[in-house]
Amino acid sequence: MTQYFELTTLKTVIFGAGKAASAIEKWISEGNGQLHGAWFSDIGSLNEVYILRSFAGIEDMMAERDRMHRSANPFGCLDLLLGIEAESYKGLDFMGDVPSGEMGPVYEIRTYRMKLNGLMPTMEKWEAALPARNAYSPCIAAMYGLDGSPRLTQIWPYKSLEERGKARAQSVTDGNWPPKGGPDWLTPDMTSTIAMPMAFSPLK
């Protein structure tokens, strides 16, 4: 089944994530879509909250986006927010459902900017390489942007930063990552954030 995703970034005041958690949880429960993960940044851009939700159709996703824009108090914590960025995504054709449960607590949210014609070649390369890469650590979400510049965002859970380092190093040493020919379709504009799950996140 095609899944549409929204990855929302809430930019908060200093220490705002913890203070806003209950209000964010309530806001999400009152809307539509399925919550998969809610994280706060730990390494990378700080004082940010990331929310991943999926929707059965793009109309449902846009209705939820409209609810946010029309609200006088988006996410129930306007006093703690400095900015909101909501990005629309579609899962790569071959990806299954996003799992839930205790897979972290260290999550890497990694985004690559693709070349303007890079989506289909990138998807082909990732489909061929991910099964072998998943043997080191699973990719629980891989999705491409439907708005803004062409981009690929992936979410990887790890038990620790040490496990992350070992999985990445060993997969490269074994020749199983990155996808062969995959970087040819990417630009140097890449970002990576290490985030930790909030108490109400289905992904722990």
C-alpha positions in Angstrom: 0.0 0.0 0.0 1.3 3.4 -0.9 2.2 5.4 2.1 2.4 9.2 2.3 4.5 10.6 5.1 4.8 13.9 6.9 8.1 14.7 8.7 7.5 17.7 10.8 10.3 19.7 12.5 9.4 21.8 15.5 12.1 24.4 16.4 11.7 25.1 20.1 13.1 27.4 22.6 16.0 26.1 24.7 14.9 23.0 26.6 11.5 23.3 24.9 11.1 19.7 23.8 10.5 18.3 27.2 8.1 21.2 28.2 6.1 20.8 24.9 5.8 16.9 25.0 2.4 16.5 26.5 0.9 19.3 24.3 2.4 17.7 21.2 1.0 14.3 22.1 -2.5 15.7 22.6 -2.4 17.6 19.3 -1.4 14.5 17.3 -4.1 12.4 19.0 -6.7 14.9 17.9 -5.7 14.8 14.2 -5.6 12.2 11.5 -2.7 10.0 10.4 -0.7 7.4 12.2 2.1 8.5 14.4 5.3 6.4 14.0 7.9 8.4 15.8 8.5 11.5 17.9 12.1 12.4 18.7 14.1 15.3 20.1 17.5 16.2 18.6 20.6 15.1 20.5 23.4 15.6 18.0 23.1 18.0 15.1 20.7 21.0 15.1 19.6 21.3 18.7 16.3 22.2 20.3 14.3 20.5 17.6 11.5 17.9 17.7 10.8 15.5 14.8 7.4 13.9 14.2 6.9 11.2 11.6 3.3 10.4 10.6 1.8 8.4 7.7 -1.4 8.9 5.9 -3.5 6.7 3.7 -3.8 9.4 1.0 -2.4 12.7 0.1 -5.7 14.4 0.8 -5.6 13.2 4.4 -2.1 14.6 4.8 -3.0 17.9 3.3 -6.1 18.2 5.6 -3.8 17.7 8.6 -1.4 20.3 7.2 -4.3 22.7 6.8 -5.4 22.1 10.4 -1.9 23.2 11.5 -1.9 26.3 9.4 -5.4 27.4 10.5 -4.7 26.8 14.2 -4.1 29.7 16.6 -2.0 27.3 18.7 -0.3 24.7 16.4 0.8 21.6 18.2 -0.6 23.1 21.4 2.7 24.7 22.3 3.0 28.0 20.4 4.7 29.7 23.3 7.6 27.2 23.0 7.9 27.2 19.2 10.2 29.3 17.1 9.4 27.6 13.8 7.6 24.7 12.1 8.7 22.9 8.9 6.4 20.3 7.5 7.7 18.1 4.7 5.7 15.7 2.5 7.2 12.4 1.5 6.3 9.1 -0.2 7.9 5.8 0.8 10.3 4.3 -1.7 8.3 1.8 -3.9 9.8 -1.3 -2.3 9.7 -0.3 1.4 7.3 -2.0 3.7 5.4 -0.6 6.7 7.3 1.4 9.3 7.7 -0.9 12.4 7.1 0.1 16.0 8.5 -0.8 19.3 11.9 -0.6 21.0 14.5 -0.4 18.2 16.6 2.5 19.5 17.1 4.5 21.6 19.5 6.2 19.1 17.9 7.2 15.8 19.7 8.7 12.9 17.6 10.9 10.5 19.7 11.2 7.4 18.8 13.3 4.3 20.5 13.3 0.9 19.8 15.9 -1.7 19.5 14.1 -5.1 20.3 15.3 -8.5 17.3 16.7 -10.4 16.9 13.4 -12.3 18.1 11.2 -9.5 15.0 9.7 -7.9 14.5 6.6 -10.0 18.2 5.6 -10.3 18.6 6.2 -6.5 15.5 4.0 -5.8 16.9 1.2 -8.0 20.3 1.3 -6.2 18.8 1.4 -2.8 16.4 -1.5 -3.5 19.4 -3.6 -4.6 21.6 -2.8 -1.6 19.3 -2.4 1.4 18.8 -6.1 2.0 22.5 -6.6 2.6 22.8 -3.4 4.6 19.9 -4.3 6.8 21.8 -7.3 8.1 24.1 -4.8 10.0 21.2 -2.5 11.2 17.7 -2.0 9.8 16.6 1.0 7.7 13.0 1.5 9.1 12.0 4.3 6.7 13.3 5.4 3.3 11.2 8.0 1.5 11.5 10.7 -1.1 10.3 14.3 -0.9 7.2 15.4 -2.7 7.8 19.1 -2.1 10.9 21.2 -2.1 14.2 20.0 -3.6 14.6 16.4 -4.6 15.8 14.5 -1.5 15.9 11.1 0.1 15.4 10.8 3.8 16.2 7.6 5.8 15.7 6.7 9.4 18.0 4.2 11.1 17.7 2.9 14.7 20.6 1.8 16.8 21.1 0.6 20.4 24.0 3.0 20.9 26.3 5.3 19.0 28.9 2.6 19.3 26.6 0.2 17.5 26.0 2.8 14.8 29.7 3.2 14.2 30.4 -0.5 14.0 27.5 -1.2 11.6 28.4 1.6 9.2 32.1 0.8 9.3 31.6 -3.0 8.8 29.1 -2.6 5.9 31.6 -0.3 4.1 34.5 -2.7 4.8 32.4 -5.6 3.4 31.5 -3.7 0.3 27.8 -3.8 1.1 27.3 0.0 1.5 26.9 2.5 0.1 24.8 1.2 -2.8 27.0 0.6 -5.8 26.7 3.6 -8.1 24.3 5.2 -5.6 26.4 8.3 -4.8 26.5 9.1 -8.5 23.0 10.4 -8.2 23.4 12.4 -5.1 24.7 15.9 -4.4 27.2 16.8 -1.6 24.3 18.5 0.3 23.7 15.9 3.0 22.6 16.2 6.6 22.4 13.8 9.6 20.8 14.2 13.0 21.0 11.9 16.0 17.7 12.0 17.8 16.2 10.3 20.9 12.6 9.1 21.3 10.1 11.1 23.3 8.0 9.2 25.9 4.9 9.0 23.7 6.8 7.8 20.6 5.7 4.4 19.2 9.3 3.9 18.1 11.4 3.8 21.3 
